[in-house]
Amino acid sequence: MADWIRSNDVLGTTNRGNPCESGLCTLCRADCKGKCETWLGSMVGRKLLYPRDFGLVTAGSANTTHVGVNYNGLRIQGGVYGAKGLPPGLTTSADDCVFPNVSVETEFGNKVKTKARVPLMTGALGSTIIAAKYWESFATGAALVGFPIVVGENVVGVDRQSVINNGRVTKAPELDRRIDTFLRYYDGYGSIIVQLNVEDTRNGVAEYVVDKYGDKVTIELKWGQGAKNIGGEIQVSSYDYAMFLKDRGYVVDPDPSLPDVKDAFDRNAIRAFARHSRLGYTDLTSEAAVRENFMQSVDYLRSLGYQRVTLKTGSYGMEGLAMAIKYASEAELDLLTIDGSGGGTGMSPWNMMETWGVPSVLLHAKANQYGEMLANAGKNVVDMAFAGGLAREDHIFKALALGAPFTKLICMGRALMIPGFVGSNVEGVLKGEDREAIVDGELVRRDTVHGTWDKLPATVREIGHSVDEIFAGYHEVQDRLGKDEMKNVPYGAIAIWTLADKLAAGLQQLMAGARKFSLNQIDRSDLVSANRETEEETGIPFITDVDDDKARKILAS
């Protein structure tokens, strides 16, 4: 892997910790005071697309990251003439072919289409404390921008206030909060997706959701994720909570019901417990058995009334990838999210995250190859989303092109959480930890904003001192909602809007340079490999081989 650049003098960004391929630090902290590209982009937005200090500087590419097989080993091919996919009403005149006219809207689904204003979706935000704390920002931001957000596994099971009788949940206040927060600003773009794992299935989460929310919710089966190859995990520091989770049927390590463990906890020899989910399909011994079980699960979900069903799979080997694509296609699922190794998570064994599974670019390249095999055989191919260490607008373009024509969305985990952290930290300083809001004409207390700063750090004061100065997207959100409703919008959601605007504008510019004015025009010919190893593994031709025959014809004519 390349030695990723820690600081970027051109943009004025730097990583607090060790950077990874995505440009994010390997360890991303909610209380970070800056300033990686994603952190800073959450406030200044599309301004960060350009070098700083315009008028005083010139800038040139560092051009140091094209080593090894990874997304940075791919480059985007520009075009010198033509324009494809112009939105209706536009012509090929130079006045119409400008980057703001590029459409980045997308849709996915089989019989029922889901629209998104930008080709983004969140990773699964489940039972981790950080997902619960910042959910209001995450879900409100997703709804305002108009992209799907995923409620991850185990939200019901870890909620002390949920009620489960005879293996069926009858009350789920935290899950209700997650769904209702998104639906408050939902306007037909994006979706709220609820994920199921082994424990969720046992607890009747699918039945509870469809009975209460009907077709407003998309349901997702989960096979795995790229960060780890075991079930979901959280860490808890309360003995009583550890026992609660044990009684709920979870695997808790160490086992709090053992007297020696209780004694060790009382002596501070043990200070935390890890809660684990179970692996799926452990009782099946063949691919055929997995297929039968999977199809039965999809049929059952549809019999409950779900109109949209999706699947999330992790960075398993080629057999697992082929199974996911084939089964999801045969079952006419609405989306398959393929998560490569290298992506981030809330809690995974570190060396497992470092060493298990198929890296994203390799997994995604194979997904495209397998999709083409089905398509060439005349079979339906499920719409796909690619995930795993993707954070910037160039990542979006490259992943969409690498998986074209099957890839409709790019799934971002940590990159779409960072603005939620930044906004909450700013709000904690400017409004105080407990904030109030006008709801239905009454002054009510709201959830704490979970800010971690005592004062605005210098990195933020360089940008501004008030919310409308700090967040470039503030006035756009206000224009959308009105001044009165802005009182109810968490700053983290404004930050998500701001970052999404930066990513969308950057994607528009890349697409315009490739002469592609609609997302469905992006294809693999828009990419070239920057090294021979990447060419061999992805099937994307080496940069100087592409169109070399055309060049020689021109010169020889």
C-alpha positions in Angstrom: 0.0 0.0 0.0 1.2 3.5 -0.8 2.5 5.8 2.0 -0.6 8.1 2.0 0.1 11.8 2.4 -0.6 13.1 5.9 -0.9 16.8 5.0 -2.0 18.8 1.9 -0.5 22.2 1.8 -2.6 23.1 -1.3 -5.9 22.6 0.5 -4.6 23.5 4.0 -5.6 20.1 5.4 -3.8 17.7 7.6 -4.5 14.4 9.4 -4.3 14.2 13.1 -3.4 10.5 12.9 -2.2 8.1 10.3 -4.1 8.6 7.1 -5.5 5.7 5.0 -6.4 5.4 1.4 -9.6 7.3 1.9 -7.8 10.3 3.3 -9.4 9.8 6.7 -7.3 9.0 9.7 -7.2 5.3 10.6 -8.6 6.3 14.0 -11.3 9.0 13.5 -12.3 10.8 16.8 -15.7 12.5 17.3 -13.9 15.2 19.3 -11.3 16.0 16.6 -10.5 19.7 16.2 -9.3 19.3 12.6 -8.5 19.2 10.0 -8.6 16.5 7.4 -10.3 17.2 4.0 -13.6 15.6 5.1 -13.6 17.5 8.4 -12.9 20.9 6.8 -15.2 20.2 3.9 -18.1 19.8 6.4 -17.8 23.5 7.0 -16.4 25.3 4.0 -18.1 22.9 1.4 -17.2 23.3 -2.2 -14.6 25.9 -1.5 -12.3 23.1 -0.6 -12.4 21.8 -4.2 -9.8 24.5 -5.0 -6.3 25.5 -3.7 -6.3 27.9 -0.8 -5.1 31.6 -0.9 -6.2 32.2 -4.5 -4.3 35.2 -5.9 -1.2 34.5 -3.9 -0.3 31.0 -5.0 0.1 28.6 -7.8 -0.4 24.9 -7.2 0.7 21.6 -8.8 -0.1 18.0 -8.3 1.9 16.0 -5.7 1.2 12.9 -7.9 2.6 10.4 -5.4 -0.2 8.0 -4.8 -0.3 5.8 -7.9 1.5 2.8 -6.3 -0.1 -0.6 -5.8 -3.6 -1.9 -6.5 -6.1 0.5 -5.0 -8.6 3.2 -6.0 -5.7 5.7 -6.2 -4.2 3.4 -8.8 -7.0 4.4 -11.1 -7.2 7.8 -12.9 -10.1 9.5 -14.5 -10.0 9.9 -18.3 -11.0 13.3 -19.7 -12.4 14.0 -23.2 -11.5 16.6 -25.7 -14.8 16.7 -27.6 -18.5 15.8 -27.4 -21.1 15.7 -24.6 -23.2 12.7 -23.5 -26.3 12.5 -21.4 -27.4 16.1 -21.3 -30.5 16.6 -19.2 -33.7 17.4 -21.1 -33.9 20.9 -22.5 -30.2 21.4 -22.8 -28.2 21.5 -26.1 -24.6 20.7 -26.9 -23.7 24.4 -27.0 -20.9 25.6 -24.8 -23.4 27.6 -22.8 -25.3 24.5 -21.8 -22.4 22.1 -21.3 -21.2 23.6 -18.0 -20.6 21.6 -14.9 -23.5 22.9 -12.8 -25.8 21.4 -15.4 -24.5 17.9 -14.8 -27.2 15.7 -13.1 -26.0 13.6 -10.2 -29.4 12.2 -9.4 -29.7 8.5 -9.3 -32.3 5.8 -8.7 -32.2 2.1 -7.7 -34.6 -0.7 -7.2 -36.4 -3.4 -9.1 -40.1 -2.9 -9.4 -40.2 0.1 -7.0 -37.6 2.7 -7.7 -36.0 4.8 -5.0 -34.6 8.2 -6.0 -31.6 9.9 -4.5 -30.4 13.5 -5.2 -26.8 12.4 -4.9 -25.3 8.9 -5.5 -24.5 8.4 -1.8 -25.8 6.3 1.1 -24.6 5.8 4.6 -23.1 2.7 6.0 -25.1 0.8 8.6 -25.4 2.9 11.8 -26.5 0.3 14.4 -26.1 -0.4 18.0 -22.9 1.5 18.6 -23.1 4.4 21.1 -21.8 6.8 18.5 -24.6 6.0 16.1 -27.2 6.6 18.7 -25.7 9.8 20.0 -25.4 11.5 16.7 -28.4 10.0 15.0 -30.4 13.2 14.9 -27.7 14.8 12.8 -27.1 11.8 10.6 -30.8 11.1 9.8 -31.8 14.7 9.4 -28.9 15.4 7.1 -29.7 12.4 5.0 -33.3 13.3 4.6 -32.6 17.0 3.8 -30.0 16.1 1.1 -32.0 13.1 -0.1 -29.9 10.0 0.2 -30.6 6.6 1.9 -29.5 6.0 5.5 -29.2 2.6 7.1 -30.3 1.7 10.6 -27.8 -1.0 11.4 -28.2 -4.3 13.3 -29.1 -4.8 17.0 -30.8 -1.5 17.7 -33.8 -3.1 19.3 -31.8 -5.8 21.1 -29.5 -3.3 23.0 -32.3 -0.9 23.9 -33.2 -1.2 27.6 -36.6 0.4 26.9 -37.6 -2.1 24.2 -40.0 -4.8 25.1 -39.6 -8.3 23.7 -42.3 -10.9 24.6 -42.1 -14.5 23.5 -39.4 -13.7 21.0 -41.3 -10.8 19.4 -40.6 -7.1 20.0 -43.7 -5.1 21.0 -42.1 -1.8 21.9 -38.9 -0.3 20.4 -38.5 3.4 21.3 -34.9 3.7 20.0 -35.8 2.2 16.6 -38.9 4.4 16.4 -36.7 7.4 17.1 -34.3 6.4 14.3 -37.1 6.0 11.7 -39.2 9.0 12.8 -36.2 11.4 12.7 -35.6 10.6 9.0 -39.2 10.7 8.1 -39.7 14.1 9.5 -37.9 15.7 6.6 -38.2 13.0 4.0 -39.6 14.4 0.7 -39.5 11.4 -1.6 -35.7 11.3 -2.1 -33.6 8.8 -0.2 -34.8 6.0 2.1 -34.7 4.7 5.6 -33.3 1.1 5.5 -33.5 -1.2 8.5 -31.0 -4.0 8.7 -31.6 -7.5 10.1 -29.1 -9.8 11.6 -29.6 -13.2 13.4 -30.7 -11.6 16.6 -33.0 -9.0 14.9 -34.7 -11.8 13.0 -35.2 -13.8 16.2 -36.7 -10.8 17.9 -39.2 -10.1 15.1 -37.8 -6.7 14.1 -39.1 -7.1 10.5 -42.6 -7.8 11.7 -42.6 -4.9 14.1 -41.3 -2.4 11.5 -43.7 -3.3 8.7 -46.7 -3.3 11.1 -45.9 0.2 12.3 -44.4 1.9 9.2 -45.6 -0.1 6.2 -43.9 0.6 2.9 -42.1 3.7 4.3 -39.2 1.5 5.3 -36.8 -0.7 3.2 -35.7 -3.9 4.9 -32.1 -5.2 4.5 -30.7 -8.7 5.1 -27.2 -8.7 6.3 -24.5 -11.2 5.4 -21.5 -9.2 6.7 -19.3 -6.1 6.3 -15.8 -5.3 5.1 -14.4 -4.3 8.5 -14.7 -7.8 10.2 -15.7 -11.3 9.5 -17.7 -11.9 12.7 -20.9 -10.4 13.9 -21.5 -6.9 15.1 -19.8 -5.8 18.3 -20.1 -3.1 20.9 -18.2 -2.4 24.2 -20.1 -1.7 27.4 -18.6 -0.5 30.7 -21.6 -1.2 33.0 -21.9 -4.6 34.7 -25.7 -4.3 34.9 -25.9 -3.5 31.2 -23.6 -6.4 30.4 -26.0 -8.7 32.3 -29.0 -7.1 30.5 -27.4 -8.0 27.2 -26.5 -11.5 28.4 -30.1 -12.0 29.4 -31.3 -10.7 26.0 -29.4 -13.6 24.4 -26.2 -12.0 23.2 -22.7 -13.3 23.5 -21.0 -11.2 26.1 -17.2 -11.5 26.6 -16.1 -12.0 29.4 -19.3 -13.7 30.6 -20.7 -11.4 33.3 -22.8 -14.3 34.8 -19.6 -16.0 36.0 -18.9 -15.3 39.7 -15.1 -14.8 39.0 -15.9 -12.2 36.3 -18.2 -10.3 38.6 -15.5 -10.3 41.3 -12.9 -9.1 38.8 -15.1 -6.3 37.7 -15.7 -5.2 41.3 -11.9 -5.1 41.7 -11.5 -3.1 38.5 -9.5 -6.0 37.0 -12.2 -6.1 34.3 -13.5 -2.7 33.2 -15.5 -3.4 30.1 -17.4 -6.1 28.3 -17.7 -6.8 24.5 -21.1 -7.8 23.2 -21.1 -9.9 20.0 -23.7 -11.0 17.5 -23.9 -14.4 15.9 -22.7 -15.7 12.6 -25.4 -16.5 10.0 -25.8 -19.8 8.1 -23.7 -21.8 10.5 -26.1 -24.8 10.3 -25.8 -24.9 6.5 -23.1 -26.9 4.7 -23.6 -26.2 1.0 -24.1 -23.3 -1.4 -27.5 -24.8 -2.5 -28.7 -24.8 1.1 -27.7 -21.2 1.6 -29.6 -20.3 -1.6 -32.7 -22.1 -0.5 -32.6 -20.4 2.9 -32.0 -17.0 1.4 -34.9 -17.2 -1.1 -37.2 -18.3 1.7 -36.2 -15.3 3.8 -36.8 -12.9 0.9 -40.2 -14.5 0.2 -41.2 -14.2 3.8 -40.2 -10.5 4.0 -42.3 -9.9 0.9 -45.2 -11.8 2.4 -45.1 -9.4 5.4 -45.7 -6.5 3.0 -42.2 -5.2 2.2 -42.0 -3.7 -1.2 -38.3 -3.0 -1.1 -35.7 -5.6 0.1 -31.9 -5.2 0.0 -28.8 -7.2 0.9 -25.5 -6.1 2.5 -22.5 -8.4 2.1 -18.9 -8.2 3.2 -15.5 -8.8 1.7 -15.8 -12.6 1.5 -14.0 -14.4 -1.3 -15.2 -15.0 -4.8 -17.7 -17.7 -4.0 -19.4 -15.5 -1.5 -19.4 -12.6 -3.9 -20.9 -14.6 -6.7 -23.6 -16.0 -4.3 -24.6 -12.5 -3.2 -24.8 -11.2 -6.8 -26.6 -14.3 -8.2 -29.1 -14.7 -5.3 -29.9 -11.0 -5.1 -30.4 -10.9 -8.8 -32.6 -14.0 -8.9 -34.7 -12.7 -6.0 -35.1 -9.4 -7.7 -33.8 -7.4 -4.8 -33.7 -3.7 -4.9 -30.0 -3.2 -4.0 -26.9 -5.1 -3.1 -24.3 -3.3 -1.1 -20.8 -4.8 -1.5 -18.4 -3.7 1.3 -14.7 -4.2 0.7 -12.0 -4.6 3.3 -10.4 -1.3 4.3 -13.5 0.4 5.4 -14.0 1.6 9.0 -16.2 0.6 11.8 -17.1 1.4 15.4 -15.5 -1.7 16.9 -13.7 -4.5 15.2 -10.7 -6.5 16.2 -7.9 -4.3 14.8 -5.7 -6.9 13.3 -8.7 -8.6 11.8 -9.6 -5.3 10.1 -6.1 -5.1 8.9 -5.7 -8.6 7.5 -9.0 -10.2 6.6 -11.0 -10.1 3.4 -10.7 -8.7 -0.1 -9.6 -5.1 -0.6 -12.3 -2.9 -2.0 -11.0 -2.2 -5.5 -10.4 -5.9 -6.1 -13.8 -6.9 -4.8 -15.5 -4.2 -6.8 -13.7 -5.1 -10.0 -14.8 -8.7 -9.6 -18.4 -7.7 -8.8 -18.5 -5.9 -12.2 -17.1 -8.9 -14.0 -19.6 -11.3 -12.4 -22.4 -8.9 -13.1 -21.4 -8.8 -16.8 -21.4 -12.6 -16.9 -25.1 -12.6 -15.8 -26.0 -9.8 -18.1 -24.3 -11.5 -21.1 -26.4 -14.6 -20.3 -29.5 -12.5 -20.5 -30.1 -12.6 -16.7 -31.3 -9.8 -14.5 -28.5 -8.1 -12.5 -29.3 -6.4 -9.2 -28.5 -2.7 -8.7 -25.3 -2.4 -6.6 -23.7 0.0 -4.1 -20.0 -0.1 -3.5 -18.5 0.5 -0.1 -15.1 0.3 1.7 -12.8 3.2 2.4 -14.5 5.7 0.0 -14.6 9.4 1.0 -14.0 11.9 -1.8 -15.7 12.9 -5.0 -13.0 11.2 -7.1 -13.8 8.0 -5.2 -17.4 8.3 -6.1 -16.7 8.7 -9.8 -14.1 5.9 -9.9 -16.4 3.4 -8.0 -19.4 4.2 -10.2 -17.3 3.8 -13.3 -15.6 0.6 -12.1 -19.0 -1.0 -11.4 -20.9 0.5 -14.4 -23.6 -0.1 -15.4 -24.6 -1.9 -12.3 -23.4 0.5 -9.6 -26.0 3.2 -8.6 -24.7 4.4 -5.2 -21.5 4.7 -3.2 -21.8 3.8 0.4 -19.8 5.9 2.8 -19.4 5.1 6.5 -17.1 7.3 8.4 -17.0 10.0 5.8 -20.7 10.8 6.3 -20.4 10.6 10.1 -17.6 13.2 10.4 -19.8 16.2 9.5 -22.3 15.0 12.2 -19.5 15.1 14.7 -18.2 18.5 13.6 -21.7 20.1 13.6 -22.5 18.7 17.0 -19.3 20.1 18.4 -19.9 23.5 17.0 -23.5 23.4 18.3 -22.3 22.4 21.7 -20.2 25.5 22.0 -22.7 28.0 20.4 -25.9 26.7 22.0 -24.7 24.9 25.1 -25.0 21.2 25.7 -28.8 21.2 26.3 -30.7 22.9 23.5 -34.3 23.9 23.2 -36.5 24.2 20.1 -39.9 25.2 19.1 -42.0 22.1 18.1 -45.6 22.6 17.2 -45.6 26.0 18.7 -44.3 24.9 22.1 -40.8 25.3 23.7 -39.5 21.8 24.4 -36.3 20.2 25.6 -34.4 18.3 22.9 -31.7 15.7 23.1 -28.3 16.8 24.1 -26.2 17.7 21.1 -23.2 15.7 22.3 -20.7 18.4 21.7 -17.2 17.7 23.0 -15.5 21.1 22.7 -15.4 23.8 25.5 -14.8 26.5 22.9 -14.4 26.8 19.2 -10.8 25.7 18.2 -8.6 28.0 16.1 -9.3 25.8 13.1 -12.9 26.7 13.2 -12.5 30.4 14.2 -10.5 30.8 11.0 -13.7 30.1 9.2 -16.2 32.0 11.4 -17.8 32.5 14.8 -21.5 32.0 14.2 -23.4 29.1 12.6 -24.1 31.0 9.4 -20.5 31.9 9.0 -19.1 28.5 9.8 -21.2 26.3 7.6 -21.3 27.3 3.9 -24.5 25.4 3.4 -26.5 27.1 6.2 -28.4 29.5 4.0 -29.3 26.9 1.4 -30.8 24.7 4.2 -32.6 27.8 5.5 -34.0 28.7 2.1 -35.3 25.1 1.9 -37.0 25.0 5.3 -37.5 28.6 6.3 -36.1 30.5 9.3 -38.6 29.1 11.9 -37.9 25.5 11.0 -34.1 26.1 11.1 -34.4 26.2 14.9 -35.1 22.5 14.9 -32.3 21.5 12.6 -29.1 20.1 14.3 -25.9 21.7 13.2 -24.6 18.3 12.3 -27.3 18.0 9.6 -26.2 21.3 8.2 -22.6 20.1 8.1 -23.8 16.9 6.3 -25.6 19.1 3.7 -22.4 21.2 3.3 -20.2 18.2 2.8 -22.7 16.5 0.4 -22.7 19.8 -1.6 -18.9 19.7 -1.9 -18.9 16.0 -3.0 -21.7 16.6 -5.5 -20.0 19.7 -7.0 -16.7 17.9 -7.2 -18.4 14.9 -8.9 -20.1 17.3 -11.4 -16.8 18.8 -12.3 -15.2 15.4 -12.9 -18.2 14.2 -15.0 -18.1 17.4 -17.1 -14.5 16.9 -17.8 -15.3 13.4 -18.9 -18.1 14.8 -21.1 -20.7 12.8 -19.2 -23.7 14.9 -18.0 -25.8 12.2 -16.4 -24.7 9.4 -14.0 -26.0 6.7 -16.3 -23.4 7.7 -18.9 -20.4 6.9 -16.7 -18.7 3.7 -17.7 -15.4 1.9 -17.4 -14.0 3.7 -20.4 -13.8 6.8 -18.2 -11.0 5.1 -16.1 -7.4 4.2 -16.9 -4.9 2.4 -14.7 -1.9 4.3 -13.5 0.2 1.1 -13.1 0.4 -2.3 -14.7 -0.6 -4.1 -11.5 -3.9 -2.2 -11.3 -4.5 -2.9 -15.0 -4.0 -6.6 -14.5 -6.3 -6.9 -11.4 -9.1 -4.6 -12.5 -9.2 -5.0 -16.2 -8.9 -1.2 -16.7 -6.3 -0.6 -19.4 -3.0 1.1 -18.7 -3.2 4.9 -19.2 -0.9 5.2 -22.3 -2.5 2.1 -24.0 -5.9 3.6 -24.0 -6.7 5.1 -27.5 -3.2 4.6 -28.6 -4.5 3.0 -31.8 -6.6 6.1 -32.5 -3.6 8.4 -31.8 -1.5 6.4 -34.3 -4.2 6.6 -37.0 -4.4 10.4 -36.5 -0.6 10.7 -36.9 -0.5 8.4 -39.9 -3.3 10.1 -41.8 
